[in-house]
Amino acid sequence: MALYTAAASVLAGLERREGALKTLVYKSRFQNIKQLYALVSETLRYSPVLDSIMAGACLLKAEKKLSPHLAKVLVYDLLFGKGLKCGGRWKVLVQKHRARLQAELARLKVRKKVSCNEDLLAPTESGNKASQVPRYVRVNTLKTCMDDVVDYFKRQGYSYLGRASRMEELSSLSGKQFFLDPHLPELLVFPSQTDFHENRLYITGHIILQDKASCLPAFLLSPPLGSQVIDACAAPGNKTSHLAAILKNKGQIFAFDLDPKRLATMSTMLVRAGVTCCELASEDFLAVDPTDPKFSNVSYILLDPSCSGSGMVNRQAGESTPSMERLRALAAFQRKALGHALRFPALRRLVYSTCSVEKEENEAVVWDVLQEHGPVFRLVNVLPSWPHRGLATFPGAECCLRACPTATLTNGFFVAVLERQLEHNGQGSCSAPPIKAEVDGGEGRGPCATRKKRRKKGPCVQ
């Protein structure tokens, strides 16, 4: 029974965006990692097929004690796997419905005009996309430094190729080669299949396994030392630990998440990463009062709200495109969260990001909120050399960043940076100090190294 409950827990973690598949499998502490990984991977691969079969057999209506994730794992092993060799009382529950489940599988094959199980799987590019994305390793500067990590990997037999001069070089990596990323100064890049989950540096928190696109929000927020920062939807915590590293633990991060289980996992990760400047709260960010004196000095906010996750190349293989109904519901929440964040009186800079590729959750949300807050906040044109920009759905949308496997060799992602205009501080005067616009990040410097002129008109600071 432990195998199936562990697999169901990993599936639930993926749905809650608590981490990548391998990360969650290793965190499960299940004894046979390979067995668990194989079961979850194959269940994900057959996920749309299993949904159809379970719906047709009315399994969840008949067995209300079964969670959807546990049911999916059990039905996979019954119909496509090893035939429920374990499972205890859950096995007994599902076995009662074997005939109906098998009949639904047979009917599905007839409808699809196929004869074997593999032919039920819809063609997908997710596997190809995942293979295009390298393994990114963020050096955790709270516990170590870049030179020491590079030397460590050299001693492990890896060949260090220096800083990549262009993004295309990253796709040529093979074997035990690695680059320093061309954009982010603390990010190393390895071939896509490189696995560090059992590496000593990962276990001790000296390195963080984090996709490059996911590193962009904290990098572009770039709060100065001593800043007070809000991470509005913080779990599972990789971005929070990145913010702490940028602050060098000299400042304060208020991290909010409504799910106490996600926060508990996050707390463990932050301790391992050496984060000491973070205050966790199991609280809905929308319920936080921007006028609370506790947050009167919060000047930087990172908002990475719940989204469809449509940009994650290795998330729930075969998952269908989110419905328009779901996108509208998510976008309504995202607009509300972004508008709420912009009401903090001392706010000077905010990063809004999603791991979605849907314009309804990205450009449309930013544009709608700018209509209300545009006189006070404007977009910043970040990383001008970044090849993939926001969709041209409104004037200045090119200031935003997009990411995808083909253009940037990352997961699908969206980032927008908003800054308070100089003439608007919390009291409507112009006493706020100048804010620097983003330029390309070079080695040994942050992303706010050079001051640029601002256009007087339009939503975008050039």
Secondary structure, 3 states (H helix, E strand, C coil): CHHHHHHHHHHHHHHCCCCCHHHHHHHCCCCCHHHHHHHHHHHHHCHHHHHHHHHHHCHHHHCCCCCHHHHHHHHHHHHCCCCCCCCHHHHHHHHCCHHHHHHHHHHHHHHHCCCCHHHHCCCCCHHHHHHHCCEEEEECCCCCCHHHHHHHHHHCCCEEEEECCCHHHHHHCCCCEEEECCCCCCEEEECCCCCCCCCHHHHCCCEEECCHHHHHHHHHHCCCCCCEEEECCCCCCHHHHHHHHHHCCCCEEEEECCCHHHHHHHHHHHHHHCCCCEEEECCCHHHCCCCCHHHCCEEEEEECCCCCCCCCCCCCCCCCCCCHHHHHHHHHHHHHHHHHHCCCCCCCEEEEEECCCCHHHCHHHHHHHHHHHCCCEEEECCCCCCCCECCCCCCCHHHCEEECHHHHCCCCEEEEEEEECCCCCCCCCCCCCCCCCCCCCCCCCCCCCCCCCCCCCCCEEC
